[in-house]
C-alpha cells in the first residue's frame, strides 16, 4: 500500500513538468498556461524531427475533473530533416494537438488507461513525444512532386530537369544484346 504513494521522481524544475497545485481538486476548476520549453532529445525519427533544445510553444488548458487533470491544447515547433528522394535539407513546422487525462496518484485506473500524476506534477514529455512522432511523415519530401536523384550519377533531378545520359546499355543486359546482332537471317519453318 505504501508503494502507491511513493515520493515523486519528477523534477518540478523540468521545463516539461507542470505543477497543478494551484488547480484545486475541485472538478470544474481550470487555468490556461502558455509557455515555451526546449525540445527533449530524440524527438523525431531518423530522417526528420525536432532539434534538441529547439523552442516548443505550448498553449494549454488544465481542467480539474473527478478522476484527475485533463490537459488540452497545442504544441508548436520546428521540424528539420532531409528529403527521402533527393536528400536535400528540409525545414517545416508542426502543430500537435494535446489531449491527455492525468489521473490522481490514488486513482484505481490501470497504467495503460491514463497517464498518472506524481503528487501534483504532470509530465508532458510522453504525450508530446506521442503526438509529434506519430504525426511525422515516414518519408518526408521537399516538394510533393520531387523527382529524386538520377539513378546513374546521383544528380538532383529538380536542379537539372533535362538531365540525360548517353544511350548506354545497362551492363546487366549487355549479354542479351549480343543475341540480336547475328549475321544470319532468321529462319522460318
C-alpha positions as CSV (number, residue, x, y, z in Angstrom):
1,X,0.0,0.0,0.0
2,X,2.8,2.4,0.8
3,X,4.4,2.0,-2.7
4,X,1.4,3.5,-4.4
5,X,2.1,6.8,-2.7
6,X,5.9,6.9,-3.3
7,X,7.8,10.1,-3.5
8,X,7.7,11.8,-6.8
9,X,10.6,11.2,-9.2
10,X,9.7,14.1,-11.5
11,X,11.7,17.3,-11.1
12,X,9.3,20.3,-10.8
13,X,12.1,22.5,-12.3
14,X,12.0,20.4,-15.6
15,X,10.6,22.6,-18.4
16,X,8.1,19.9,-19.4
17,X,6.7,19.2,-15.9
18,X,3.7,21.3,-14.8
19,X,2.8,21.7,-11.1
20,X,-1.0,21.6,-10.8
21,X,-1.0,22.5,-7.0
22,X,-2.8,25.9,-7.8
23,X,-5.5,24.0,-9.6
24,X,-7.6,22.6,-6.7
25,X,-9.0,19.1,-6.8
26,X,-12.5,20.5,-7.2
27,X,-14.0,19.4,-10.5
28,X,-14.5,22.2,-13.0
29,X,-11.7,24.5,-11.8
30,X,-9.3,25.3,-14.7
31,X,-6.5,27.5,-15.8
32,X,-4.8,28.3,-19.0
33,X,-1.0,28.2,-19.4
34,X,1.2,29.3,-22.3
35,X,4.9,28.7,-22.2
36,X,7.9,27.8,-24.3
37,X,10.1,24.8,-23.4
38,X,13.2,23.3,-25.1
39,X,12.6,20.1,-27.1
40,X,13.8,16.9,-25.5
41,X,16.4,14.7,-27.1
42,X,15.4,12.3,-29.9
43,X,12.0,13.9,-30.6
44,X,11.6,12.5,-34.1
45,X,12.6,9.7,-36.5
46,X,15.8,9.1,-38.5
47,X,15.0,11.4,-41.4
48,X,13.0,14.2,-39.6
49,X,12.5,15.6,-36.1
50,X,12.7,18.4,-33.7
51,X,16.2,19.5,-33.0
52,X,17.1,19.0,-29.3
53,X,16.8,22.3,-27.4
54,X,14.6,24.0,-30.1
55,X,11.8,26.0,-28.5
56,X,8.4,24.4,-28.5
57,X,5.4,26.7,-27.8
58,X,2.7,25.3,-25.6
59,X,-0.8,26.7,-25.2
60,X,-2.7,24.5,-22.8
61,X,-5.8,24.4,-20.6
62,X,-5.6,22.4,-17.4
63,X,-9.0,21.4,-16.1
64,X,-9.7,19.6,-12.9
65,X,-12.1,16.7,-13.4
66,X,-13.2,13.9,-11.0
67,X,-10.5,11.5,-12.0
68,X,-7.6,14.0,-12.2
69,X,-6.5,16.8,-14.5
70,X,-7.4,17.0,-18.2
71,X,-4.8,18.7,-20.3
72,X,-5.9,20.0,-23.8
73,X,-4.3,22.4,-26.2
74,X,-1.5,22.6,-28.7
75,X,2.3,22.4,-29.1
76,X,4.0,24.1,-31.9
77,X,7.6,23.9,-33.1
78,X,10.1,23.5,-36.0
79,X,11.0,20.3,-37.8
80,X,14.2,19.7,-39.7
81,X,15.3,16.7,-41.8
82,X,16.1,15.6,-45.3
83,X,14.0,14.7,-48.3
84,X,13.6,11.0,-48.7
85,X,14.0,11.2,-52.5
86,X,16.7,13.8,-53.2
87,X,18.4,14.1,-49.7
88,X,18.2,18.0,-49.7
89,X,17.7,19.6,-46.2
90,X,14.1,20.5,-45.4
91,X,12.5,22.6,-42.7
92,X,8.9,22.6,-41.7
93,X,6.7,23.3,-38.7
94,X,4.4,21.1,-36.7
95,X,1.3,21.8,-34.7
96,X,0.4,18.9,-32.4
97,X,-3.0,18.7,-30.6
98,X,-2.6,17.7,-27.0
99,X,-5.3,16.0,-25.1
100,X,-4.4,13.8,-22.1
101,X,-6.0,12.8,-18.8
102,X,-3.6,12.7,-15.9
103,X,-5.3,10.7,-13.1
104,X,-4.6,11.4,-9.4
105,X,-2.0,9.1,-7.8
106,X,-4.6,7.3,-5.7
107,X,-6.8,6.5,-8.8
108,X,-7.8,2.9,-9.5
109,X,-7.2,3.4,-13.2
110,X,-4.9,0.9,-14.9
111,X,-1.5,2.3,-16.1
112,X,-2.4,1.8,-19.7
113,X,-5.7,3.7,-19.4
114,X,-4.3,7.1,-18.5
115,X,-1.2,9.0,-17.5
116,X,-0.7,9.2,-13.8
117,X,0.2,12.3,-11.9
118,X,3.1,12.2,-9.4
119,X,1.8,14.2,-6.5
120,X,0.6,17.4,-8.1
121,X,3.1,17.1,-11.0
122,X,2.3,16.1,-14.6
123,X,4.9,15.2,-17.2
124,X,4.2,16.5,-20.7
125,X,7.1,14.8,-22.4
126,X,5.5,11.4,-23.1
127,X,2.3,12.9,-24.6
128,X,4.4,15.4,-26.6
129,X,6.6,12.6,-27.9
130,X,3.5,10.5,-28.9
131,X,1.8,13.4,-30.7
132,X,4.8,14.7,-32.6
133,X,6.5,11.4,-33.6
134,X,3.3,9.7,-34.7
135,X,2.4,12.6,-36.9
136,X,5.7,12.8,-38.7
137,X,5.8,11.7,-42.3
138,X,7.6,8.4,-42.7
139,X,9.2,9.7,-45.9
140,X,9.4,13.5,-45.8
141,X,9.6,15.2,-49.2
142,X,11.0,18.7,-50.1
143,X,8.0,19.0,-52.6
144,X,5.2,16.6,-53.3
145,X,6.5,16.1,-56.9
146,X,10.2,15.8,-56.0
147,X,11.8,13.8,-58.9
148,X,14.6,12.5,-56.7
149,X,18.1,11.6,-57.8
150,X,19.5,10.3,-61.1
151,X,19.9,6.5,-60.6
152,X,23.1,6.6,-62.8
153,X,25.1,9.5,-61.4
154,X,23.2,10.8,-58.3
155,X,22.5,14.3,-59.7
156,X,19.5,16.0,-58.1
157,X,16.8,16.0,-60.9
158,X,15.0,19.0,-59.6
159,X,18.1,21.1,-60.2
160,X,18.5,19.8,-63.8
161,X,15.1,18.8,-65.3
162,X,16.6,18.0,-68.7
163,X,19.2,15.6,-67.2
164,X,20.1,12.7,-69.5
165,X,22.8,10.3,-70.1
166,X,24.1,8.7,-73.4
167,X,22.0,5.8,-74.5
168,X,24.2,3.3,-72.8
169,X,23.3,-0.3,-72.3
170,X,22.7,-1.4,-68.8
171,X,25.6,-3.8,-68.0
172,X,23.2,-6.3,-66.6
173,X,21.5,-6.6,-70.1
174,X,24.7,-6.4,-72.2
175,X,25.0,-10.1,-72.8
176,X,21.5,-10.2,-74.2
177,X,22.3,-7.5,-76.7
178,X,24.6,-9.9,-78.5
179,X,21.7,-12.2,-79.3
180,X,20.2,-9.5,-81.5
181,X,23.4,-8.9,-83.5
182,X,23.8,-12.0,-85.7
183,X,24.8,-12.2,-89.3
184,X,22.4,-15.0,-90.2
185,X,18.8,-14.0,-91.2
186,X,16.1,-15.5,-89.1
187,X,15.0,-19.0,-90.2
188,X,11.3,-19.7,-90.9
189,X,9.9,-23.2,-90.8
